[in-house]
Amino acid sequence: MAFPRNSLRAFLSHAKQSLPTSIQQSKKVTIVTGNESAGLHLDSFTSSVLYAYLRSLRPPRDAFSPLYIPLLNVPEADIQLRPEFIKLFHHANISASHLITLDDLPPPSRLEDQLPPANTQWILVDHNSLQGSLGSTYSARVHGVIDHHVEEHAVPEDTTPEPRVIEKSGSCSSLVVRTFQSTWDAVSSSSLCSGAAHAQSSDSITDDSIVAYGWDAQVAKFALGSILEDTSNLTSESKTMPVDREMVTYLEAKIQTSAKDARIWNRDKFYKEITRAKKDIEELPLDGILRKDYKQWTENETKLGMSTVVKPLDFIAKKAATERPDADKGEAFSAAIQKFVSVRDLSIYAIMTTSKTAEGQFQRQLFLQATAAAVAAADRFAQNAVAELGLEDLTIEGIAAEETAARNTGKKLYQRVWQQKAIESSRKQVGPMIREAMK
């Protein structure tokens, strides 16, 4: 049975209430989840919610289950690390309490028993290979994907009746909206024509249309948050694809159908509001900053972790020194990185930064550290990437040189700091390059 036409807020509330009931009663569950190692990335978040919401409005007849559950792959407390999420919540009329997170699943020790793989079907968005603890249990239950990353051939070729879309785009949310565009339009048209928005008589169709148009506008702004953020408001030539432009036009048309929202809609203002919130990390602890946009992979039983930070490396070094005033700057940074790496049992760890110079020019910096067992892989990456990424050695006050860092940690390690001149290459390009060197 399809979820009745309603707001995004009502859908999320219903999904959150339904999940524990389905688990307790051993019912079938379809879970839509973003990148396991980027659970806090806006595009992963919006893509999973959009897929689940739009698909639940009109599920296929042979769907594994009629209700699609969007899972945000982090504990609920980590949502506070994302101020841009909080800003977007306001525009979509939702709050953190409406979201389904890892806290809503059974504890890891009992996960497989209480949520047997056979009772689940998993849909991936913003990635195409389920990894981590969920992947080790449920990877064989993946049966659908919408993604814009490099194909990893981990999803079956035939995922009928769910889509299998792996295509280059600035934002995965653009692909999700396009995939279910006709469904959204059909459901909107049906509810308006029948007065079904509130299951009222035809005399109230006008009122119903006002409410339904408002719901559509909220969902449209929710989708636009990540599309505009990922494409720099459609100004990034290297990231923006035709599908992104087409879906922005489509979504803005949805907003224009709501007279209330159309009067106050300003795309540039909306974009600036989201991006300003994303960069507001001054008050976060260093561990939170490194976790805020973090991804992790495993290649040949070797773990790679990558943090993307919207401040330069000297900001991170100063933050580490502030939190450890008793240590010298280099020691404070080394200790902070060692703690972060040890908790995750990483062999290779990278920090990619994005910021602007004093002259207002966009820049990227890259920090790379590897344990003794992964030195060869890190060195292969460096040799292959120096020319392609335009890597130039960089000295940052507060980040110790390799020998000093090894002495600070008491371990043999590989460490490099670079200015990345090929600024068009983001984590989407650098991550696979490191992973390839690990094979």
C-alpha positions as CSV (number, residue, x, y, z in Angstrom):
1,M,0.0,0.0,0.0
2,A,1.4,3.4,-1.1
3,F,2.1,6.0,1.5
4,P,-0.8,8.6,1.3
5,R,0.0,11.9,-0.3
6,N,1.4,14.0,2.5
7,S,4.3,16.3,3.6
8,L,7.9,15.3,3.9
9,R,7.6,15.8,7.7
10,A,4.6,13.4,7.9
11,F,6.4,10.8,5.8
12,L,9.6,10.8,8.0
13,S,7.5,10.6,11.1
14,H,5.6,7.6,9.7
15,A,8.8,5.9,8.5
16,K,10.5,6.4,11.9
17,Q,7.5,4.9,13.7
18,S,7.2,2.0,11.2
19,L,10.8,0.8,11.3
20,P,10.9,-0.6,14.9
21,T,7.5,-2.2,14.4
22,S,8.7,-3.9,11.3
23,I,11.8,-5.1,13.1
24,Q,9.8,-6.4,16.1
25,Q,7.3,-8.2,13.9
26,S,9.9,-9.6,11.4
27,K,8.3,-7.8,8.5
28,K,10.1,-7.0,5.2
29,V,12.0,-3.7,5.2
30,T,13.4,-1.7,2.3
31,I,16.2,0.7,3.4
32,V,17.6,3.5,1.3
33,T,20.9,4.7,2.6
34,G,23.6,7.2,1.6
35,N,27.3,6.6,1.6
36,E,28.2,4.6,4.6
37,S,31.5,6.5,5.0
38,A,29.9,9.9,4.2
39,G,26.8,9.7,6.3
40,L,27.1,13.4,7.2
41,H,27.3,14.6,3.6
42,L,24.4,16.7,2.6
43,D,23.9,15.0,-0.8
44,S,23.8,11.5,0.7
45,F,21.3,12.7,3.2
46,T,18.9,14.4,0.7
47,S,19.3,11.6,-1.9
48,S,18.2,8.9,0.6
49,V,15.2,10.9,1.9
50,L,14.1,12.0,-1.6
51,Y,14.3,8.4,-3.0
52,A,12.4,7.0,0.0
53,Y,9.7,9.7,0.0
54,L,9.0,9.8,-3.8
55,R,9.2,6.0,-4.2
56,S,6.8,5.4,-1.2
57,L,4.2,7.6,-2.8
58,R,3.8,5.2,-5.7
59,P,5.8,2.0,-5.1
60,P,6.0,-0.7,-7.9
61,R,3.5,-3.5,-7.6
62,D,6.3,-6.0,-7.0
63,A,8.2,-3.9,-4.5
64,F,10.0,-5.8,-1.7
65,S,8.0,-3.6,0.7
66,P,5.7,-0.6,0.0
67,L,7.4,1.7,2.5
68,Y,11.0,2.8,1.8
69,I,13.0,3.8,4.9
70,P,15.6,6.5,4.5
71,L,18.6,5.7,6.8
72,L,21.1,8.4,7.7
73,N,24.3,6.5,8.4
74,V,25.4,8.2,11.6
75,P,24.3,8.4,15.2
76,E,21.7,11.0,15.9
77,A,24.1,13.1,17.9
78,D,26.4,13.6,14.9
79,I,23.7,15.6,13.1
80,Q,24.7,18.6,15.2
81,L,28.1,18.5,13.4
82,R,26.2,19.7,10.3
83,P,24.9,23.2,10.7
84,E,23.8,23.2,7.0
85,F,21.5,20.4,7.8
86,I,19.8,22.5,10.5
87,K,19.4,25.4,8.1
88,L,17.9,23.1,5.5
89,F,15.5,21.5,8.0
90,H,13.8,24.9,8.4
91,H,13.0,25.1,4.7
92,A,11.6,21.6,4.6
93,N,9.7,21.9,7.8
94,I,11.5,19.0,9.5
95,S,13.8,18.6,12.4
96,A,16.6,16.2,13.5
97,S,14.1,14.2,15.6
98,H,12.3,13.2,12.4
99,L,15.4,11.5,10.9
100,I,16.2,7.8,11.0
101,T,19.8,7.2,12.1
102,L,22.0,4.3,13.2
103,D,20.5,4.7,16.7
104,D,17.2,3.5,15.3
105,L,18.7,0.1,14.3
106,P,19.3,-2.7,16.8
107,P,22.7,-2.6,18.5
108,P,25.5,-4.0,16.4
109,S,25.8,-7.1,18.5
110,R,22.2,-8.1,17.8
111,L,21.7,-6.4,14.4
112,E,21.8,-9.5,12.3
113,D,19.6,-11.5,14.6
114,Q,16.9,-8.8,15.0
115,L,17.1,-7.6,11.4
116,P,17.9,-10.7,9.4
117,P,19.4,-10.0,5.9
118,A,16.6,-12.0,4.3
119,N,14.0,-9.6,5.7
120,T,15.8,-6.6,4.1
121,Q,16.4,-5.0,0.8
122,W,18.9,-2.2,0.5
123,I,18.9,0.7,-2.0
124,L,22.2,2.7,-2.3
125,V,22.3,6.4,-3.2
126,D,25.5,8.5,-3.5
127,H,27.6,5.3,-3.6
128,N,27.4,2.0,-5.3
129,S,29.2,-0.4,-2.9
130,L,27.8,-1.0,0.6
131,Q,30.8,-1.1,2.9
132,G,31.6,-1.0,6.6
133,S,29.6,-2.9,9.2
134,L,26.4,-2.7,7.2
135,G,28.1,-3.9,4.1
136,S,29.6,-7.0,5.9
137,T,26.1,-8.1,6.8
138,Y,23.8,-6.8,4.1
139,S,25.9,-6.3,0.9
140,A,24.2,-9.3,-0.7
141,R,20.8,-7.7,-0.2
142,V,21.5,-4.6,-2.3
143,H,19.0,-4.3,-5.1
144,G,19.0,-0.8,-6.5
145,V,21.3,2.2,-6.8
146,I,21.4,5.8,-7.9
147,D,24.9,7.2,-7.8
148,H,27.3,9.6,-9.5
149,H,30.6,8.1,-8.5
150,V,32.9,5.7,-10.3
151,E,31.2,2.3,-11.0
152,E,32.5,-0.4,-8.5
153,H,30.5,-3.3,-10.0
154,A,29.1,-4.2,-6.6
155,V,25.4,-3.9,-7.4
156,P,23.7,-6.5,-9.6
157,E,23.2,-5.5,-13.2
158,D,19.4,-6.3,-13.0
159,T,17.8,-4.6,-10.0
160,T,14.2,-4.6,-11.4
161,P,11.9,-3.1,-10.2
162,E,14.3,-0.7,-8.6
163,P,16.5,1.6,-10.7
164,R,20.1,1.1,-11.4
165,V,21.5,4.5,-12.3
166,I,25.2,5.3,-12.2
167,E,25.9,8.5,-14.1
168,K,28.1,11.5,-13.8
169,S,26.4,14.5,-12.2
170,G,27.3,17.3,-9.8
171,S,24.8,16.0,-7.3
172,C,23.3,12.6,-6.8
173,S,20.0,14.3,-5.7
174,S,19.7,15.5,-9.3
175,L,19.6,11.9,-10.5
176,V,17.1,10.9,-7.8
177,V,14.7,13.7,-8.7
178,R,15.0,13.0,-12.4
179,T,14.4,9.2,-11.8
180,F,11.1,9.9,-10.0
181,Q,10.1,13.1,-11.8
182,S,7.2,11.5,-13.6
183,T,6.0,9.8,-10.4
184,W,6.1,13.1,-8.5
185,D,4.2,14.9,-11.2
186,A,1.6,12.1,-11.4
187,V,1.0,11.9,-7.7
188,S,0.7,15.7,-7.4
189,S,-1.7,15.9,-10.3
190,S,-3.8,13.0,-8.9
191,S,-4.1,14.5,-5.5
192,L,-5.0,17.9,-6.8
193,C,-7.6,16.6,-9.2
194,S,-9.3,14.3,-6.6
195,G,-9.0,16.5,-3.6
196,A,-7.0,13.7,-2.0
197,A,-4.5,15.9,-0.1
198,H,-6.8,15.8,2.9
199,A,-9.3,13.1,1.6
200,Q,-11.9,15.9,1.5
201,S,-14.8,16.5,-0.8
202,S,-14.3,18.2,-4.2
203,D,-15.5,21.5,-2.6
204,S,-12.2,21.8,-0.9
205,I,-9.9,21.1,-3.9
206,T,-8.7,24.7,-3.9
207,D,-7.6,24.5,-0.3
208,D,-6.0,21.1,-0.9
209,S,-4.0,22.5,-3.8
210,I,-2.6,25.2,-1.6
211,V,-1.5,22.6,1.0
212,A,-0.1,20.2,-1.7
213,Y,1.8,22.9,-3.5
214,G,3.3,23.9,-0.2
215,W,4.4,20.3,0.4
216,D,6.0,20.2,-3.1
217,A,7.8,23.5,-2.5
218,Q,9.3,22.1,0.8
219,V,10.5,19.0,-0.9
220,A,11.9,21.0,-3.9
221,K,13.9,23.3,-1.5
222,F,15.1,20.2,0.3
223,A,16.5,18.8,-2.9
224,L,17.9,22.2,-4.1
225,G,20.0,22.4,-0.9
226,S,22.4,19.7,-1.9
227,I,22.2,20.3,-5.7
228,L,23.2,23.9,-5.4
229,E,25.8,23.2,-2.7
230,D,27.5,20.5,-4.8
231,T,27.5,22.6,-8.0
232,S,28.4,26.0,-6.4
233,N,25.0,27.3,-7.4
234,L,25.5,25.9,-10.9
235,T,28.6,28.0,-11.4
236,S,31.2,25.2,-11.3
237,E,31.9,24.2,-14.9
238,S,33.7,21.0,-13.8
239,K,31.0,19.7,-11.6
240,T,27.7,21.0,-13.1
241,M,26.2,18.6,-15.6
242,P,23.1,19.2,-17.8
243,V,21.0,17.0,-15.4
244,D,21.8,19.4,-12.5
245,R,20.6,22.4,-14.5
246,E,17.5,20.6,-15.7
247,M,16.5,19.6,-12.2
248,V,17.1,23.0,-10.7
249,T,14.7,24.4,-13.3
250,Y,12.2,21.7,-12.6
251,L,12.5,22.2,-8.8
252,E,12.2,25.9,-9.0
253,A,9.0,25.5,-11.0
254,K,7.7,23.4,-8.1
255,I,8.4,26.3,-5.8
256,Q,6.6,28.7,-8.1
257,T,3.4,26.7,-7.9
258,S,3.2,27.7,-4.2
259,A,2.2,31.3,-4.0
260,K,3.5,31.7,-0.5
261,D,6.9,30.2,-1.3
262,A,7.2,31.8,-4.7
263,R,6.9,35.3,-3.1
264,I,10.0,34.8,-0.9
265,W,12.1,32.4,-3.0
266,N,15.6,33.7,-3.9
267,R,18.0,31.1,-5.1
268,D,21.2,33.0,-4.5
269,K,20.2,34.0,-1.0
270,F,19.2,30.3,-0.3
271,Y,22.5,29.0,-1.6
272,K,24.5,31.5,0.5
273,E,22.6,30.6,3.6
274,I,23.4,26.9,3.2
275,T,27.1,27.4,2.3
276,R,27.6,29.9,5.1
277,A,26.2,27.3,7.5
278,K,28.4,24.6,6.1
279,K,31.6,26.7,6.7
280,D,30.6,27.5,10.3
281,I,32.9,25.1,12.0
282,E,34.7,27.5,14.3
283,E,33.0,26.2,17.5
284,L,33.3,22.5,16.7
285,P,36.0,20.4,18.4
286,L,38.8,19.1,16.2
287,D,37.5,15.5,16.3
288,G,34.1,16.8,15.2
289,I,35.7,18.8,12.3
290,L,37.5,15.7,11.1
291,R,34.3,13.6,11.4
292,K,32.0,16.2,9.8
293,D,32.8,15.1,6.2
294,Y,34.6,11.8,6.6
295,K,34.7,8.8,4.3
296,Q,36.3,5.4,4.7
297,W,37.2,2.5,2.5
298,T,38.9,-0.9,2.7
299,E,41.2,-2.2,0.0
300,N,43.1,-5.5,0.5
301,E,42.2,-5.5,4.2
302,T,43.8,-2.0,4.5
303,K,41.7,0.9,5.7
304,L,41.8,4.3,4.2
305,G,40.1,7.3,5.8
306,M,39.6,10.8,4.3
307,S,38.3,14.0,5.9
308,T,37.3,17.0,3.9
309,V,37.5,20.3,5.8
310,V,36.4,23.7,4.6
311,K,39.3,25.4,6.3
312,P,43.0,25.4,5.4
313,L,45.5,23.1,7.2
314,D,46.8,25.9,9.4
315,F,43.4,26.2,10.9
316,I,43.4,22.6,11.8
317,A,46.9,22.8,13.3
318,K,45.8,25.9,15.4
319,K,42.7,24.1,16.5
320,A,44.8,21.1,17.7
321,A,47.1,23.5,19.6
322,T,44.2,25.3,21.2
323,E,42.9,22.0,22.6
324,R,46.3,20.9,23.8
325,P,47.9,24.1,25.3
326,D,50.3,22.0,27.3
327,A,52.0,20.6,24.1
328,D,53.9,22.3,21.4
329,K,52.0,22.9,18.2
330,G,53.5,20.0,16.2
331,E,53.0,17.5,19.0
332,A,49.4,18.6,19.5
333,F,48.6,18.0,15.8
334,S,50.4,14.7,15.8
335,A,48.6,13.5,18.9
336,A,45.2,14.5,17.5
337,I,45.7,12.7,14.2
338,Q,47.1,9.7,16.0
339,K,44.0,9.5,18.2
340,F,41.7,9.8,15.2
341,V,43.5,7.2,13.2
342,S,43.8,4.7,16.1
343,V,40.1,4.8,16.9
344,R,39.3,3.8,13.3
345,D,42.3,1.4,12.8
346,L,43.4,3.3,9.7
347,S,46.5,2.5,7.7
348,I,46.2,5.5,5.5
349,Y,44.6,8.8,6.5
350,A,44.2,11.9,4.3
351,I,42.8,15.4,5.0
352,M,41.7,17.4,2.0
353,T,41.0,21.1,2.6
354,T,39.1,23.7,0.6
355,S,39.4,27.4,1.3
356,K,40.2,30.8,-0.2
357,T,43.5,32.6,-0.1
358,A,43.9,36.1,1.2
359,E,43.4,37.3,-2.4
360,G,40.1,35.4,-2.6
361,Q,41.4,32.5,-4.8
362,F,40.0,29.0,-4.2
363,Q,42.7,26.6,-3.0
364,R,43.1,22.9,-2.0
365,Q,45.6,21.4,0.4
366,L,46.3,17.7,1.0
367,F,47.7,16.0,4.1
368,L,48.6,12.3,3.9
369,Q,49.8,9.9,6.6
370,A,50.4,6.2,6.4
371,T,51.5,3.6,8.9
372,A,54.6,1.4,8.3
373,A,52.5,-1.3,6.6
374,A,51.0,1.1,4.1
375,V,54.1,3.2,3.3
376,A,54.5,1.6,-0.1
377,A,50.9,2.3,-1.1
378,A,51.2,6.0,0.0
379,D,54.4,6.4,-1.9
380,R,52.8,4.9,-5.1
381,F,50.0,7.3,-4.8
382,A,52.4,10.2,-4.4
383,Q,54.5,9.2,-7.4
384,N,51.4,8.8,-9.6
385,A,49.6,11.9,-8.3
386,V,52.3,14.6,-8.2
387,A,51.8,15.5,-11.9
388,E,48.1,14.8,-12.2
389,L,47.1,16.7,-9.1
390,G,49.8,19.3,-9.2
391,L,51.1,18.5,-5.8
392,E,53.7,20.8,-4.3
393,D,55.4,20.3,-1.0
394,L,54.0,22.6,1.7
395,T,55.2,23.6,5.1
396,I,52.5,24.4,7.7
397,E,53.3,25.8,11.1
398,G,52.1,23.4,13.7
399,I,52.3,20.3,11.4
400,A,55.6,18.5,12.2
401,A,57.8,17.1,9.5
402,E,57.7,13.3,8.9
403,E,60.6,12.4,11.2
404,T,59.3,14.6,14.0
405,A,55.8,13.3,13.6
406,A,57.1,9.7,13.8
407,R,59.0,10.6,16.9
408,N,55.9,12.3,18.4
409,T,53.8,9.2,17.9
410,G,56.5,6.7,18.6
411,K,55.8,4.9,15.3
412,K,57.3,4.6,11.9
413,L,55.1,6.5,9.4
414,Y,54.9,8.2,6.1
415,Q,53.7,11.8,6.1
416,R,53.4,14.5,3.4
417,V,51.7,17.9,3.1
418,W,51.0,19.4,-0.3
419,Q,49.4,22.4,-2.0
420,Q,47.1,20.9,-4.7
421,K,47.3,23.0,-7.8
422,A,44.7,20.9,-9.7
423,I,41.8,22.5,-7.8
424,E,39.2,20.8,-10.0
425,S,40.1,17.4,-8.5
426,S,38.0,16.8,-5.4
427,R,37.7,13.8,-3.1
428,K,35.7,12.1,-5.9
429,Q,39.0,11.9,-7.9
430,V,41.6,11.8,-5.1
431,G,39.9,9.0,-3.1
432,P,39.9,6.5,-6.0
433,M,43.6,7.4,-6.8
434,I,44.7,6.5,-3.3
435,R,42.5,3.3,-3.3
436,E,44.1,2.3,-6.6
437,A,47.5,2.6,-5.1
438,M,46.4,0.3,-2.3
439,K,45.5,-2.6,-4.6
